Amino acid sequence: MDYFKQRRAFRELKVYELHISVGQNSLYRELLDYANDKNRLDISFRLTNDVLMSMTGLSLNGLVQARKKLLKIGLIKYTKGERNSDAPTYQIINLIGGKDTLGNKQGSNWVTDRVIKKSNSQGSNWVTDRVSDRVTDRVTNLITNTKTNTITNTPFSSKSSKSDVGNDTSTKSDDDDLKNLITYYQQNIGVTNPIVVQQLKESVNDFVEHKTSLKESYNIVRFAIELTAQNNVHNWKYIQTILNNWQKDNLFTLSNIKASQKNHNNKNNQLRDVSNGWENRYDRKDPQLGF
C-alpha cells in the first residue's frame, strides 16, 4: 500500500462522499501514520486505547464512537483486545487497489463510482462540471500519477511536469524550505522526531493539493507554528488543529488566512473591551452612596 496515495484517496472520499468529523479524521490519520511508521500498512497492528487517546486527544467515549464510524463506512478493520492482556488489533483498508479494497472494487474506480452515484441526484451539469473536472483530474492524477521527491520523500503536485522531476534547483529549494521549517519548529515549539517531520511535510502537501504554491504552503505552516508559539503552546496537535480549521474554512492563501486571523483578533478585542467596561463600571464608587 502506498501511504501518500492512500491519504489522497481518503481525502477524495471526505470531499465528495463521506461526512467525517474532526475526531474520526484524527483517529484515521493517527492509525494510518502509525501503520506507515511501523511498516504495517498492509497488515494488522496493535494499539491500546490509552495510546490512541493520547495521540488523538479523544476521550474514551469519543474514541469508541469514532472507531465505530470508521468501521461502519469500511475504512478500517478492528478486533477487540483482551482486557489486561492484548491490545486491540487494527488494519487499514486499502483504498487504492488489490484484494482488500472497499466494496471489492479497485482503488480509484471505487472513489469515482461513489462520487458519480451521489452526483446523479444533483443534475447533469453538476456531474459534468464537478465529476469530470475534479474527480478525473484529482483522483486520477493524485492517486495514479503521483511522483515522489526522492530527497524529501514528498509527492509532487499533479501540476508538475515531467521536466520538473529530477530538477536539481527545484528539489534543492524544496529541501531547503523543509529544513528551515523544521528549524523554525525546533526554535519555537520543541524537539522534532520522524513523525513530526512527516506531519510537517504532509501539512505542506495538504495546501499544495488545493493549488497553493509550494513556497506559500511552507509559509502557511510556518505561520501556524508562529501562532502556536505566541499562545505559549508547545505541541504539534495545536498546530494541526489550526491548519485543519483553515482548510475547513477554505483558507488556502496566506493573505486570506492573515485577514481571517485579524478579523478574529478584532472580535476578541471588542469582547474584551465590553467585558472590561462592565468590570470598570462596578469598580467605580457611587459618589452618593460612597461605595
Disulfide bonds with the S-S distance in Angstrom:
none
